[in-house]
Amino acid sequence: MNAKKYTKKPVTIEALQWTGENVSEIFEFCSMSYRAIINPETSEMGLIIQTLEGPMTASIGDYIIKGIKGEF
């Protein structure tokens, strides 16, 4: 077997950490790709982000990542 190795170019992405207090930054970063939710057990605010794999929940401290084509 003559398998060869290849190196994939690094890709630059954008990311923003959800702090629970940066709603306006999240809105600007994600536009209409998210909605805010409140956890009834903890009263903590979270986000549901629309991704290529379906909706994903972001908790405080999570990073929201935008790909090179604008996908989350």
Buried (B, 14 or more C-beta within 10 A) or exposed (E): EEEEEEEEEEEEEEEBEBEEEEEEBBEEBBEEBBEEEEEEEEEEBBBBBBBEEEEBEBEEEBEBEBEEEEEB
